Amino acid sequence: MKVDLSKALRRALKTGVVYLGSKRTIKAVRDGKAKLVVIAKNCPEEVMEKLKNYDVKMVTYDGTNMELGAICGKPFSVAALAVIDEGESEILNIK
């Protein structure tokens, strides 16, 4: 079963707990809270390097940080986000 990342992300934002932003994402991963990390395809290299140091599932969103921010319903760019609780979404089933 193929899960649509955009739909699953919107549902996770409504029903679960999602941290937006590189700093909060890195902190959530470091603290072991993040179950999944979604990064924009133009996520800064230094953010990706920090995230690669941890054993966390990462998915690359096939869009820019501005597009990822728009999917999240935010008027700003989002280079990375951490899913803490998926809520009613199936975002953790994404390959």
VEXMAR-783289 format. One record per atom (N, C-alpha, C): x negated, y, z negated. Coordinates in nm, 2 decimals. Each point is the difference from the previous one (the first is absolute). Layout:
% VEXMAR-783289
<atom east="X" north="Y" up="Z"/>
...
//
This chain:
% VEXMAR-783289
<atom east="-0.08" north="-0.12" up="0.00"/>
<atom east="0.08" north="0.12" up="0.00"/>
<atom east="-0.09" north="0.12" up="0.00"/>
<atom east="0.03" north="0.09" up="0.09"/>
<atom east="-0.08" north="0.12" up="0.02"/>
<atom east="0.07" north="0.12" up="-0.08"/>
<atom east="-0.08" north="0.06" up="-0.09"/>
<atom east="0.06" north="0.11" up="-0.08"/>
<atom east="-0.05" north="0.13" up="0.06"/>
<atom east="0.10" north="0.09" up="0.02"/>
<atom east="-0.03" north="0.13" up="0.06"/>
<atom east="-0.06" north="0.09" up="-0.12"/>
<atom east="-0.12" north="0.04" up="0.02"/>
<atom east="-0.07" north="0.08" up="-0.10"/>
<atom east="0.07" north="0.13" up="-0.04"/>
<atom east="0.05" north="0.07" up="0.10"/>
<atom east="0.07" north="0.13" up="-0.03"/>
<atom east="0.12" north="-0.02" up="-0.08"/>
<atom east="0.09" north="-0.10" up="0.04"/>
<atom east="0.12" north="-0.03" up="-0.07"/>
<atom east="-0.03" north="-0.05" up="-0.15"/>
<atom east="-0.09" north="-0.09" up="-0.01"/>
<atom east="-0.04" north="-0.05" up="-0.13"/>
<atom east="-0.06" north="0.10" up="-0.09"/>
<atom east="-0.07" north="0.10" up="0.06"/>
<atom east="-0.06" north="0.10" up="-0.08"/>
<atom east="0.11" north="0.10" up="-0.05"/>
<atom east="0.09" north="0.03" up="0.09"/>
<atom east="0.11" north="0.09" up="-0.05"/>
<atom east="0.08" north="-0.06" up="-0.11"/>
<atom east="0.03" north="-0.13" up="0.01"/>
<atom east="0.07" north="-0.07" up="-0.10"/>
<atom east="-0.08" north="-0.01" up="-0.13"/>
<atom east="-0.13" north="-0.02" up="0.01"/>
<atom east="-0.08" north="-0.01" up="-0.12"/>
<atom east="0.00" north="0.14" up="-0.07"/>
<atom east="-0.01" north="0.11" up="0.08"/>
<atom east="0.01" north="0.13" up="-0.06"/>
<atom east="0.13" north="0.03" up="-0.07"/>
<atom east="0.11" north="-0.06" up="0.05"/>
<atom east="0.13" north="0.03" up="-0.06"/>
<atom east="0.02" north="-0.09" up="-0.13"/>
<atom east="-0.04" north="-0.13" up="0.01"/>
<atom east="0.04" north="-0.09" up="-0.10"/>
<atom east="-0.12" north="-0.05" up="-0.09"/>
<atom east="-0.12" north="0.04" up="0.03"/>
<atom east="-0.12" north="-0.05" up="-0.07"/>
<atom east="-0.08" north="0.11" up="-0.05"/>
<atom east="-0.13" north="-0.03" up="-0.02"/>
<atom east="-0.10" north="0.10" up="-0.05"/>
<atom east="-0.11" north="0.01" up="0.10"/>
<atom east="-0.02" north="0.12" up="0.06"/>
<atom east="-0.11" north="0.02" up="0.10"/>
<atom east="-0.07" north="0.12" up="-0.04"/>
<atom east="-0.13" north="-0.01" up="-0.01"/>
<atom east="-0.09" north="0.12" up="-0.02"/>
<atom east="-0.05" north="0.05" up="0.13"/>
<atom east="0.02" north="0.13" up="0.02"/>
<atom east="-0.05" north="0.06" up="0.13"/>
<atom east="-0.13" north="0.08" up="-0.03"/>
<atom east="-0.08" north="0.00" up="0.10"/>
<atom east="-0.13" north="0.07" up="0.00"/>
<atom east="-0.12" north="-0.08" up="-0.03"/>
<atom east="-0.11" north="0.04" up="0.05"/>
<atom east="-0.12" north="-0.08" up="-0.01"/>
<atom east="-0.05" north="-0.01" up="-0.15"/>
<atom east="0.00" north="0.11" up="-0.07"/>
<atom east="-0.05" north="-0.01" up="-0.14"/>
<atom east="0.08" north="-0.09" up="-0.09"/>
<atom east="0.14" north="0.01" up="0.01"/>
<atom east="0.08" north="-0.08" up="-0.08"/>
<atom east="-0.01" north="-0.15" up="0.05"/>
<atom east="-0.01" north="-0.02" up="0.13"/>
<atom east="-0.02" north="-0.14" up="0.05"/>
<atom east="-0.12" north="-0.06" up="-0.05"/>
<atom east="-0.12" north="0.07" up="0.01"/>
<atom east="-0.12" north="-0.05" up="-0.05"/>
<atom east="0.01" north="-0.03" up="-0.15"/>
<atom east="0.06" north="0.09" up="-0.08"/>
<atom east="0.01" north="-0.03" up="-0.14"/>
<atom east="0.09" north="-0.12" up="-0.03"/>
<atom east="0.11" north="-0.01" up="0.07"/>
<atom east="0.09" north="-0.12" up="-0.02"/>
<atom east="-0.07" north="-0.13" up="0.04"/>
<atom east="-0.08" north="0.00" up="0.10"/>
<atom east="-0.08" north="-0.12" up="0.04"/>
<atom east="-0.10" north="-0.03" up="-0.11"/>
<atom east="-0.07" north="0.10" up="-0.04"/>
<atom east="-0.11" north="-0.01" up="-0.10"/>
<atom east="0.06" north="-0.06" up="-0.13"/>
<atom east="0.12" north="0.05" up="-0.04"/>
<atom east="0.07" north="-0.05" up="-0.12"/>
<atom east="0.07" north="-0.13" up="0.02"/>
<atom east="0.00" north="-0.06" up="0.12"/>
<atom east="0.07" north="-0.12" up="0.02"/>
<atom east="0.15" north="0.00" up="0.01"/>
<atom east="0.05" north="0.12" up="0.02"/>
<atom east="0.15" north="0.01" up="0.01"/>
<atom east="0.05" north="-0.02" up="0.14"/>
<atom east="-0.08" north="0.03" up="0.11"/>
<atom east="0.05" north="-0.01" up="0.14"/>
<atom east="0.01" north="-0.14" up="0.04"/>
<atom east="0.11" north="-0.03" up="0.06"/>
<atom east="0.02" north="-0.13" up="0.06"/>
<atom east="-0.03" north="0.00" up="0.15"/>
<atom east="0.01" north="0.12" up="0.06"/>
<atom east="-0.03" north="0.02" up="0.14"/>
<atom east="-0.04" north="0.14" up="0.03"/>
<atom east="-0.09" north="0.02" up="0.09"/>
<atom east="-0.04" north="0.14" up="0.04"/>
<atom east="0.03" north="0.02" up="0.15"/>
<atom east="0.06" north="0.11" up="0.03"/>
<atom east="0.03" north="0.03" up="0.14"/>
<atom east="-0.08" north="0.12" up="0.03"/>
<atom east="-0.08" north="-0.01" up="0.11"/>
<atom east="-0.09" north="0.12" up="0.04"/>
<atom east="0.04" north="0.04" up="0.14"/>
<atom east="-0.01" north="0.13" up="0.03"/>
<atom east="0.02" north="0.05" up="0.13"/>
<atom east="-0.12" north="-0.04" up="0.09"/>
<atom east="0.02" north="0.00" up="0.13"/>
<atom east="-0.11" north="-0.04" up="0.09"/>
<atom east="-0.11" north="0.10" up="0.00"/>
<atom east="0.03" north="0.12" up="-0.04"/>
<atom east="-0.11" north="0.11" up="-0.01"/>
<atom east="-0.04" north="0.03" up="-0.15"/>
<atom east="0.02" north="-0.10" up="-0.08"/>
<atom east="-0.04" north="0.02" up="-0.14"/>
<atom east="-0.15" north="0.03" up="-0.01"/>
<atom east="-0.03" north="0.10" up="-0.09"/>
<atom east="-0.15" north="0.03" up="-0.01"/>
<atom east="-0.08" north="-0.12" up="-0.04"/>
<atom east="-0.12" north="-0.01" up="0.07"/>
<atom east="-0.09" north="-0.11" up="-0.02"/>
<atom east="-0.04" north="-0.02" up="-0.15"/>
<atom east="-0.02" north="0.11" up="-0.07"/>
<atom east="-0.04" north="-0.01" up="-0.14"/>
<atom east="0.11" north="-0.07" up="-0.09"/>
<atom east="0.12" north="0.03" up="0.03"/>
<atom east="0.12" north="-0.06" up="-0.07"/>
<atom east="0.00" north="-0.15" up="0.03"/>
<atom east="-0.02" north="-0.04" up="0.13"/>
<atom east="0.00" north="-0.14" up="0.04"/>
<atom east="-0.11" north="-0.08" up="-0.07"/>
<atom east="-0.12" north="0.07" up="-0.01"/>
<atom east="-0.12" north="-0.07" up="-0.06"/>
<atom east="0.03" north="-0.03" up="-0.15"/>
<atom east="0.06" north="0.10" up="-0.07"/>
<atom east="0.04" north="-0.02" up="-0.14"/>
<atom east="0.10" north="-0.12" up="-0.02"/>
<atom east="0.10" north="0.00" up="0.09"/>
<atom east="0.10" north="-0.10" up="-0.01"/>
<atom east="-0.06" north="-0.14" up="0.04"/>
<atom east="-0.09" north="-0.01" up="0.08"/>
<atom east="-0.06" north="-0.13" up="0.04"/>
<atom east="-0.08" north="-0.07" up="-0.11"/>
<atom east="-0.03" north="0.08" up="-0.10"/>
<atom east="-0.07" north="-0.06" up="-0.12"/>
<atom east="0.09" north="-0.08" up="-0.09"/>
<atom east="0.13" north="0.00" up="0.03"/>
<atom east="0.09" north="-0.07" up="-0.09"/>
<atom east="0.07" north="-0.11" up="0.08"/>
<atom east="0.05" north="-0.10" up="-0.07"/>
<atom east="0.07" north="-0.11" up="0.06"/>
<atom east="0.15" north="0.03" up="0.00"/>
<atom east="0.04" north="0.08" up="0.10"/>
<atom east="0.14" north="0.04" up="0.01"/>
<atom east="0.04" north="-0.01" up="0.15"/>
<atom east="0.12" north="-0.05" up="0.02"/>
<atom east="0.05" north="-0.01" up="0.14"/>
<atom east="0.02" north="0.14" up="0.06"/>
<atom east="-0.06" north="0.02" up="0.12"/>
<atom east="0.01" north="0.12" up="0.07"/>
<atom east="0.06" north="-0.02" up="0.13"/>
<atom east="0.09" north="0.10" up="0.04"/>
<atom east="0.07" north="0.00" up="0.13"/>
<atom east="-0.02" north="0.13" up="0.06"/>
<atom east="-0.04" north="0.01" up="0.13"/>
<atom east="-0.02" north="0.12" up="0.07"/>
<atom east="0.13" north="0.04" up="0.07"/>
<atom east="0.05" north="0.12" up="-0.03"/>
<atom east="0.12" north="0.05" up="0.07"/>
<atom east="-0.05" north="0.05" up="0.14"/>
<atom east="0.07" north="-0.04" up="0.10"/>
<atom east="-0.04" north="0.04" up="0.14"/>
<atom east="0.05" north="0.14" up="0.03"/>
<atom east="-0.04" north="0.09" up="-0.07"/>
<atom east="0.03" north="0.14" up="0.02"/>
<atom east="-0.09" north="0.09" up="-0.09"/>
<atom east="0.01" north="0.13" up="0.02"/>
<atom east="-0.09" north="0.09" up="-0.07"/>
<atom east="0.05" north="0.02" up="-0.14"/>
<atom east="-0.08" north="0.08" up="-0.08"/>
<atom east="0.04" north="0.03" up="-0.13"/>
<atom east="0.12" north="0.09" up="0.00"/>
<atom east="0.02" north="0.08" up="0.10"/>
<atom east="0.12" north="0.09" up="0.01"/>
<atom east="0.12" north="-0.09" up="0.02"/>
<atom east="-0.01" north="-0.10" up="0.09"/>
<atom east="0.11" north="-0.09" up="0.03"/>
<atom east="0.04" north="-0.08" up="-0.12"/>
<atom east="-0.11" north="-0.05" up="-0.08"/>
<atom east="0.03" north="-0.07" up="-0.12"/>
<atom east="0.07" north="0.08" up="-0.10"/>
<atom east="-0.04" north="0.13" up="-0.01"/>
<atom east="0.07" north="0.09" up="-0.09"/>
<atom east="0.15" north="0.02" up="0.04"/>
<atom east="0.02" north="0.01" up="0.13"/>
<atom east="0.14" north="0.01" up="0.05"/>
<atom east="0.08" north="-0.12" up="-0.03"/>
<atom east="-0.06" north="-0.12" up="0.01"/>
<atom east="0.08" north="-0.12" up="-0.03"/>
<atom east="0.04" north="0.00" up="-0.15"/>
<atom east="-0.09" north="0.05" up="-0.08"/>
<atom east="0.02" north="0.01" up="-0.15"/>
<atom east="0.10" north="0.11" up="-0.03"/>
<atom east="0.04" north="0.08" up="0.10"/>
<atom east="0.09" north="0.11" up="-0.03"/>
<atom east="-0.07" north="0.12" up="-0.06"/>
<atom east="-0.13" north="0.01" up="0.02"/>
<atom east="-0.07" north="0.11" up="-0.06"/>
<atom east="-0.05" north="0.10" up="0.11"/>
<atom east="0.00" north="0.13" up="-0.04"/>
<atom east="-0.04" north="0.10" up="0.10"/>
<atom east="-0.16" north="0.02" up="0.00"/>
<atom east="-0.07" north="-0.10" up="-0.04"/>
<atom east="-0.15" north="0.01" up="0.00"/>
<atom east="-0.05" north="-0.13" up="0.04"/>
<atom east="-0.13" north="0.00" up="0.03"/>
<atom east="-0.07" north="-0.13" up="0.05"/>
<atom east="-0.02" north="-0.09" up="-0.12"/>
<atom east="0.00" north="-0.13" up="0.03"/>
<atom east="-0.02" north="-0.11" up="-0.10"/>
<atom east="-0.10" north="-0.09" up="0.07"/>
<atom east="-0.13" north="0.00" up="-0.04"/>
<atom east="-0.10" north="-0.09" up="0.06"/>
<atom east="0.01" north="-0.14" up="-0.06"/>
<atom east="0.04" north="-0.01" up="-0.13"/>
<atom east="0.01" north="-0.13" up="-0.06"/>
<atom east="0.11" north="0.00" up="-0.11"/>
<atom east="0.05" north="-0.12" up="-0.02"/>
<atom east="0.10" north="-0.01" up="-0.10"/>
<atom east="-0.01" north="-0.14" up="-0.06"/>
<atom east="0.05" north="-0.01" up="-0.13"/>
<atom east="-0.01" north="-0.13" up="-0.07"/>
<atom east="0.14" north="-0.04" up="-0.04"/>
<atom east="0.03" north="-0.13" up="0.03"/>
<atom east="0.13" north="-0.05" up="-0.04"/>
<atom east="-0.03" north="-0.07" up="-0.14"/>
<atom east="0.07" north="0.05" up="-0.10"/>
<atom east="-0.01" north="-0.05" up="-0.13"/>
<atom east="0.11" north="-0.11" up="-0.03"/>
<atom east="0.12" north="0.04" up="0.04"/>
<atom east="0.11" north="-0.09" up="-0.01"/>
<atom east="0.08" north="0.01" up="0.13"/>
<atom east="0.02" north="-0.11" up="0.07"/>
<atom east="0.07" north="0.00" up="0.13"/>
<atom east="0.15" north="0.03" up="0.00"/>
<atom east="0.06" north="-0.01" up="-0.12"/>
<atom east="0.14" north="0.02" up="-0.01"/>
<atom east="0.08" north="-0.10" up="0.08"/>
<atom east="0.09" north="0.04" up="0.08"/>
<atom east="0.08" north="-0.09" up="0.09"/>
<atom east="-0.06" north="-0.02" up="0.14"/>
<atom east="-0.11" north="0.06" up="0.02"/>
<atom east="-0.07" north="-0.02" up="0.13"/>
<atom east="-0.07" north="-0.13" up="0.02"/>
<atom east="-0.04" north="-0.03" up="0.12"/>
<atom east="-0.08" north="-0.12" up="0.02"/>
<atom east="-0.14" north="0.04" up="0.05"/>
<atom east="-0.05" north="0.11" up="-0.05"/>
<atom east="-0.12" north="0.06" up="0.05"/>
<atom east="-0.12" north="-0.09" up="-0.04"/>
<atom east="0.01" north="-0.08" up="-0.11"/>
<atom east="-0.11" north="-0.08" up="-0.03"/>
<atom east="-0.02" north="-0.12" up="0.09"/>
<atom east="0.10" north="-0.03" up="0.08"/>
<atom east="0.00" north="-0.11" up="0.10"/>
<atom east="-0.07" north="0.04" up="0.13"/>
<atom east="-0.04" north="0.12" up="0.01"/>
<atom east="-0.06" north="0.05" up="0.13"/>
<atom east="-0.14" north="-0.07" up="0.01"/>
<atom east="-0.03" north="-0.04" up="0.12"/>
<atom east="-0.13" north="-0.07" up="0.03"/>
<atom east="-0.10" north="0.10" up="0.04"/>
//
